[in-house]
Amino acid sequence: MNEVKASHDAPPSKCVEITKVTGTSASVKGTPEDALKDLKKDAANRGANYVRIDEYSSYGTAVTGVAYKCPWIKIAMSFSV
């Protein structure tokens, strides 16, 4: 699966909107992290690499956002010696 960055911030200027996406936690004891992971999976399946998070449900078990394809946001890597 492609790396997807998720943020409440607007996407970088050269990104192209793909579609709205949702994420949910399938568990009764679901967490916002579970919902976010599902949101990112939905976005990746649609070819996106950035998601602007719009809203979490009141319990945090669902999240909505907008998926974008960006000409890439490089992920900083660090190496330990």
C-alpha positions as CSV (number, residue, x, y, z in Angstrom):
1,M,0.0,0.0,0.0
2,N,1.2,3.5,-0.8
3,E,2.2,5.9,2.0
4,V,-0.6,8.3,2.7
5,K,-0.1,11.5,4.7
6,A,-3.2,12.7,6.6
7,S,-3.5,16.2,8.1
8,H,-6.1,18.8,8.9
9,D,-4.1,21.2,6.8
10,A,-5.0,22.0,3.2
11,P,-2.9,20.0,0.7
12,P,0.1,21.5,-1.1
13,S,-0.9,23.7,-4.1
14,K,-0.1,21.2,-6.9
15,C,-2.3,18.4,-5.5
16,V,-5.4,17.2,-7.4
17,E,-8.6,16.3,-5.5
18,I,-9.7,12.7,-6.2
19,T,-12.7,12.0,-4.0
20,K,-14.2,12.1,-0.5
21,V,-13.1,9.2,1.7
22,T,-14.2,7.7,5.0
23,G,-12.7,5.6,7.7
24,T,-14.4,3.7,10.5
25,S,-13.4,1.4,13.3
26,A,-15.1,-1.9,13.1
27,S,-14.6,-2.7,16.7
28,V,-16.9,-1.7,19.6
29,K,-13.7,-0.5,21.4
30,G,-12.5,1.3,18.3
31,T,-10.2,4.3,18.6
32,P,-9.7,7.4,16.5
33,E,-6.3,5.9,15.4
34,D,-8.2,2.8,14.0
35,A,-10.6,5.1,12.1
36,L,-7.7,7.1,10.7
37,K,-5.9,4.0,9.6
38,D,-9.0,2.9,7.7
39,L,-9.3,6.4,6.1
40,K,-5.8,6.2,4.9
41,K,-6.4,2.7,3.5
42,D,-9.5,3.9,1.6
43,A,-7.4,6.9,0.2
44,A,-4.5,4.6,-0.9
45,N,-6.9,2.2,-2.6
46,R,-8.1,5.2,-4.7
47,G,-4.6,6.2,-5.7
48,A,-4.2,9.1,-3.2
49,N,-1.1,10.0,-1.2
50,Y,-2.6,12.9,0.9
51,V,-5.8,13.2,2.9
52,R,-7.2,16.4,4.3
53,I,-9.1,15.3,7.5
54,D,-12.5,17.1,7.7
55,E,-14.2,15.6,10.7
56,Y,-14.2,12.9,13.3
57,S,-17.5,11.5,14.7
58,S,-18.4,12.4,18.3
59,Y,-17.0,9.1,19.6
60,G,-14.0,9.2,17.3
61,T,-14.8,5.9,15.6
62,A,-15.5,7.4,12.2
63,V,-13.6,10.1,10.2
64,T,-14.2,11.8,6.9
65,G,-11.8,13.6,4.6
66,V,-10.9,14.4,1.0
67,A,-8.3,12.4,-0.9
68,Y,-5.7,14.0,-3.1
69,K,-2.9,12.9,-5.5
70,C,0.1,15.0,-4.9
71,P,3.2,15.2,-7.1
72,W,5.0,14.2,-4.3
73,I,5.5,15.0,-0.8
74,K,8.8,13.5,0.1
75,I,8.9,11.7,3.4
76,A,11.9,12.6,5.4
77,M,14.0,9.7,6.3
78,S,16.6,9.5,9.0
79,F,19.3,6.9,9.6
80,S,21.0,6.0,12.8
81,V,24.6,4.8,12.8
